[in-house]
Amino acid sequence: MPPEPAQAPPLVAPDERQVIALVDDDRNILATLSIALQAEGFATRVYSDGASALKALTANPPDLAIFDIKMPRMDGMELLRRYRESSEVPVIFLTSKDDEQDEAEGLAMGADDYIAKPFSQRLLVARIRAILRRSAAAGQAAGDDGGESDAAPGTIMVRGRLAIDPARHRVEWDGKTVSLTVTEFLILEALAQRPGIIKSRNQLMDAAYPDDVFVDDRTVDSHIKRLRRKFRAVDPRFCAVETLYGAGYSYTDG
């Protein structure tokens, strides 16, 4: 028998590919998305229910996860809630078009983005790449959290009781650490850069989503709600992020 033709080497070495975890009870969606993402150079892991996904994702975190909402054993909302207890890995929700309440709730619980079904694979890939770029930039800036900071003096932003360390992607309130997702961090940083100045939702979306990827304004509202919830967990009287109805949001040093 003639030897089989040699296969062309992959464009990206397998150990260098970013890993996307897909969690959906629809095996057709899992297969379709997995093939499409692998064609874009990603590695994929697939799970058909939330319970098995939670155990696997906690033990071996991916670079980004995509959760369907409606699943047996453990739905996407419960999966996200439990996963956020130990991980800030970026998460995108897949929702049905009529599930606006689910979208808002998912974002408030810590999802980084959502996409309504039926969706364009091109749009999904664009959203994935945008979130991964932001996450990678934060990770590169943070470096090794276990050692001394290499940041030059004065790079930590202090606004009253708030301290933001962009080099380490770290936030403290009254000396207590507040764990934020990449999106929440970028929104807070944009607000704190100019205390008292109102930032519109569009300005905050530009800060949190610098790539040319469409998101609507309720996404920012949901991230703000979760950000406030996290700060109020360490200080129930936290009120530094103010809503200016019809205008946007601002940060006060008080």
C-alpha positions, -999 to 999 in steps of 0.1 A, spaced: 0 0 0 13 35 -8 21 56 23 -6 79 34 1 116 25 17 136 52 -7 159 70 0 196 71 11 208 105 -15 227 125 -12 265 124 -10 265 162 7 239 183 -19 219 203 -3 229 236 -6 266 226 -42 267 216 -67 285 238 -93 261 253 -130 268 249 -154 248 271 -188 242 256 -217 232 279 -250 225 262 -275 196 263 -280 198 225 -254 175 211 -259 189 176 -249 224 189 -219 209 207 -207 192 176 -213 222 153 -196 247 176 -167 224 184 -159 219 147 -163 256 140 -141 267 169 -114 241 161 -113 254 125 -106 288 141 -76 274 159 -91 268 194 -91 236 214 -125 226 227 -140 205 255 -177 196 255 -201 188 283 -238 179 279 -249 189 314 -240 214 340 -232 190 369 -205 172 350 -192 204 335 -188 221 370 -166 193 383 -144 193 351 -141 230 347 -132 235 384 -105 208 382 -91 220 348 -102 255 340 -104 265 303 -95 299 288 -132 307 282 -165 288 287 -198 290 269 -229 279 288 -264 272 276 -290 283 301 -316 255 299 -300 222 307 -309 191 328 -294 183 362 -280 218 366 -290 247 344 -266 274 331 -276 299 358 -268 275 387 -236 264 369 -225 300 367 -234 308 403 -214 278 415 -185 283 392 -181 320 402 -175 308 438 -140 297 427 -133 310 392 -133 342 372 -128 324 339 -147 344 312 -182 330 305 -205 336 276 -242 327 279 -263 312 250 -299 323 254 -331 321 235 -343 354 219 -372 357 243 -351 352 275 -343 388 281 -348 383 319 -323 354 318 -298 375 299 -299 403 325 -298 378 354 -268 360 338 -249 392 334 -257 402 369 -244 369 382 -210 373 364 -213 363 328 -191 384 306 -214 383 276 -244 366 261 -255 356 226 -291 349 216 -301 318 196 -301 314 167 -268 331 164 -241 337 138 -210 316 143 -189 346 130 -204 368 157 -197 342 184 -161 338 173 -157 376 173 -171 379 208 -148 350 220 -117 367 205 -126 401 220 -131 386 255 -99 365 253 -79 395 242 -91 415 272 -84 386 295 -50 380 281 -40 417 284 -51 416 321 -31 384 327 1 397 311 -1 428 331 -7 409 363 23 386 359 31 364 388 9 373 418 30 352 441 60 375 441 69 411 446 53 436 422 76 449 394 53 479 388 69 512 392 59 534 422 28 554 416 11 530 392 -16 520 418 -46 542 414 -60 554 448 -94 570 449 -104 575 486 -109 541 500 -105 524 466 -71 511 454 -68 498 418 -36 480 408 -38 476 369 -4 458 368 -18 430 390 -55 433 381 -62 438 418 -88 459 435 -91 467 472 -117 486 493 -105 497 527 -77 472 523 -100 443 515 -97 425 482 -126 427 458 -125 400 431 -137 413 398 -140 399 363 -120 415 335 -151 434 323 -160 446 358 -124 457 364 -123 477 331 -156 495 339 -145 504 374 -111 516 362 -128 538 335 -151 554 362 -123 559 388 -99 575 364 -120 607 366 -140 609 398 -172 629 396 -172 628 358 -203 612 343 -195 584 319 -222 574 295 -230 537 289 -214 540 255 -182 553 270 -181 524 295 -189 499 267 -159 513 248 -137 509 278 -149 473 285 -153 462 249 -126 481 230 -130 458 200 -156 464 173 -182 440 189 -218 450 194 -232 449 229 -263 467 241 -265 491 270 -282 467 295 -249 447 295 -232 476 312 -261 480 337 -259 443 346 -221 445 351 -225 476 373 -251 458 395 -228 429 400 -198 452 407 -218 470 434 -229 437 449 -193 426 452 -182 458 470 -212 457 493 -202 422 503 -171 438 520 -188 471 528 -227 471 530 -226 509 528 -207 511 496 -221 538 473 -192 552 454 -206 542 420 -235 564 414 -262 562 387 -272 594 369 -305 585 354 -306 592 317 -269 601 316 -248 572 329 -226 565 359 -199 582 379 -174 574 407 -172 595 439 -142 594 463 -164 596 493 
